[in-house]
Amino acid sequence: MTHNKIRIIFLSILIVTTLIVTTLITACKPIQPVLNVRLLTRSGVVKISIIGIDADTGRDVISIIKNDFSYIDRNLRVGGSGDLAIVNRKLPTGQAFIIPPSLLPLLKLSQSFAARSDGLIDPAIGKIIELWDFNTSEPGYHPIPNDMDIQSLVHAKPKMRDLDLDGLMLRSNNSAVKLDFNDILRGYGIDLAIARLREFGIRNAVVKFDSVLRVIGNRDGQPWKIPINRPTGGVLAFIELSGDESIVTLGIHERNFLYKGKRYHDIIDPRTGYPVFVTKSVTVLHNNTVTAEAAAHALFVAGPKDWIKIASAMRIKYAFLLDKSNVLYILPAMERRLQFLEGAPEIRVSPLLKPVSK
């Protein structure tokens, strides 16, 4: 046997041995512990999964996150007895007053989202939303509001730009303004929860509130595989998330009630005071959850006619919209990331009006 043949056989044995050892090491790699928690809030269940955390740290961070969501329910949500309730009682007076500091971030975010969406998401329409009575925990069955009441408020045009904010001093130039942050509070709470996790050095986790979620890191070396549901039930597609990404899906199925054979959902067009019926669902991907949730509401209201204009204005790169005819309008970057299941709807790829960054 020549020296070359001996050398080739030796190298082959070495490669096979290396592969076997590597496989054994990988197979013996300990699986990191996973902490799964469900937190019950006044507006729904928050699900948290944390990878690689000890019990004491998990207990401490979850306790803080639970208190944060309780604070949001009490002070930032319509129906609570705290800060937002105080502000909404003072706004109709037209007098300037000092707001609780807890409301300042939400006010600034809301003014920005309203301006960038051309008013298609505007938390100043709280009185219109109140007419529809969607802030009950179980909307169920009840009559729709009187059209004259709706038109009276729509004619008054309550908007975030009616608010004068100077430091902590606030006044309203429109007595029809009532603040309702429900359309962005799930995302706001999730972003706060992620910040808490990072304070404890946690790098891999997912926080989910209904169809609003954010991931950081990965799932023990693998991306998080997230299902995107159809508004009529079942899974439309899957998407893999990792690093730091948020995804929000809004649909006609989430909060609704039946009246005289017609179903009314809670995504209200500020221009009409009525739910939007040209859109069935919207999904938005972004690295900030509250931005994704605000954009999803704005795109839903914009509908297939204007959603590209609003996506461009709000600097959204990843999104799709399913219209009432089951046509799916999708941004090119989003289409490349989705794994559609069988029976996907008709797809129309729609480019943005101008380049945006995620």
Secondary structure, 3 states (H helix, E strand, C coil): CCHHHHHHHHHHHHHHHHHHHHHHHHHCCCCCCEEEEEEEECCEEEEEEEECCCHHHHHHHHHHHHHHHHHHHHHCCCCCCCHHHHHHHHHHHCCCEECCHHHHHHHHHHHHHHHHCCCCCCCCEHHHHHHHCCCCCCCCCCCCCCHHHHHHHHHHCCCHHHEEEECCEEEECCCCCECCCHHHHHHHHHHHHHHHHHHCCCCCEEEEECCEEEEEECECCECEEEEEECCCCCEEEEEEECEEEEEEEEECCCCEEEECCEEEECCECCCCCCECCCEEEEEEEECCHHHHHHHHHHHHHHHHHHHHHHHHHCCCCEEEEEECCCEEEECHHHHCCEEECCCCCEEEECCCCCCCCC
